[in-house]
Amino acid sequence: IYRLLYFAAGRGEPSAFVPFAKILDPTLPAWGSIEKDPVEAWNYYGKAQDAQAQAALKAWAEKAAQGGDAQARSALQAFKYKSGKFERIASAASSEL
């Protein structure tokens, strides 16, 4: 199932975004030997416009980063970059209207 979701999500199939993100989401139980990837989970939750899942992921990253988790610290930086990039794009688009 992982490979099916991996390829479907990678090819832009909207119905695969959230299930694939959940496999990678470190706030959820592990799925066999598949490594968690908070940044990719964030990306696919964003593609699915699942703000609630992104908020939970961000809350995990903030708490884990305070505890010294390097992956969480790195994820927080990526979330901020992606959010800032999105905000700049949205701002530029609205100023063109």
Secondary structure as GFF3:
##gff-version 3
##sequence-region A 1 97
A	DSSP	alpha_helix	2	10	.	.	.	ID=ss1
A	DSSP	alpha_helix	14	24	.	.	.	ID=ss2
A	DSSP	alpha_helix	38	47	.	.	.	ID=ss3
A	DSSP	alpha_helix	51	66	.	.	.	ID=ss4
A	DSSP	alpha_helix	70	96	.	.	.	ID=ss5
###
